[in-house]
Amino acid sequence: MTISNKIEFYLTPEHGEVVDCYDEEMVDSFDDFLAEQRGEKFSLRFAEGKVTFLPQRTSAEVVESLLREFIQSYDRGRTNNQ
């Protein structure tokens, strides 16, 4: 599912929910955003613009909600910096 033109996520049977970021600045921001969200105790791996949410802990609905929250936060930050 595409969330914006720079980020999408999909389910893989072997890994769970995978998020792809296509923008380096967004990857860094998403990493920071996830660090703030760690209280949720996501089980994930982060490497080379891909975040993998391991299936034991995270559903597609949770990932989609998290991504939408991130995109809103990211867009607000970019608007405030212009």
C-alpha positions as CSV (number, residue, x, y, z in Angstrom):
1,M,0.0,0.0,0.0
2,T,1.4,3.4,-0.9
3,I,1.1,6.0,1.8
4,S,2.8,8.8,-0.1
5,N,4.9,9.0,-3.2
6,K,8.0,8.4,-1.0
7,I,6.8,5.7,1.3
8,E,4.9,2.4,1.0
9,F,4.4,-0.8,2.9
10,Y,3.6,-4.3,2.1
11,L,3.3,-7.7,3.8
12,T,5.9,-10.4,3.1
13,P,5.2,-13.9,4.3
14,E,8.7,-14.4,5.7
15,H,9.2,-11.0,7.3
16,G,5.9,-9.4,8.1
17,E,5.2,-5.8,7.3
18,V,7.9,-4.0,5.4
19,V,8.1,-0.3,4.9
20,D,10.2,1.2,2.0
21,C,11.3,4.8,2.1
22,Y,12.5,6.3,-1.1
23,D,13.9,9.6,0.2
24,E,17.0,9.8,2.4
25,E,15.8,12.7,4.4
26,M,12.5,10.9,5.1
27,V,14.4,7.7,6.1
28,D,16.3,9.7,8.8
29,S,13.1,11.3,10.0
30,F,11.3,8.0,10.1
31,D,14.2,6.4,12.1
32,D,13.9,9.3,14.6
33,F,10.1,9.0,14.7
34,L,10.4,5.3,15.4
35,A,12.9,5.9,18.2
36,E,10.3,8.1,19.9
37,Q,7.6,5.4,19.4
38,R,9.7,2.6,20.9
39,G,7.4,2.6,24.0
40,E,5.1,0.6,21.7
41,K,7.9,-2.1,21.7
42,F,7.8,-2.7,18.0
43,S,9.8,-5.7,16.9
44,L,11.6,-4.4,13.9
45,R,14.8,-4.2,11.8
46,F,15.9,-1.0,10.1
47,A,18.4,-1.1,7.2
48,E,18.9,0.7,3.9
49,G,15.6,2.5,3.8
50,K,13.6,-0.6,4.8
51,V,11.9,-1.1,8.1
52,T,10.6,-4.6,8.8
53,F,8.0,-5.0,11.5
54,L,8.2,-8.6,12.6
55,P,4.8,-10.3,12.5
56,Q,4.7,-11.5,16.1
57,R,4.0,-8.0,17.3
58,T,2.6,-5.8,14.6
59,S,-0.4,-5.9,12.3
60,A,-0.9,-4.1,9.0
61,E,-3.4,-1.8,10.7
62,V,-0.9,-0.7,13.3
63,V,1.8,-0.1,10.7
64,E,-0.6,1.9,8.5
65,S,-1.7,4.0,11.4
66,L,1.9,4.6,12.4
67,L,2.9,5.6,8.9
68,R,0.0,8.0,8.6
69,E,0.9,9.6,11.9
70,F,4.6,9.9,10.7
71,I,3.6,11.4,7.3
72,Q,1.5,14.1,9.1
73,S,4.3,14.9,11.5
74,Y,6.9,14.9,8.7
75,D,4.7,17.2,6.5
76,R,4.1,19.6,9.4
77,G,7.8,19.7,10.1
78,R,8.6,20.5,6.5
79,T,5.9,23.2,6.3
80,N,7.2,24.8,9.5
81,N,10.8,24.9,8.1
82,Q,9.9,26.6,4.9
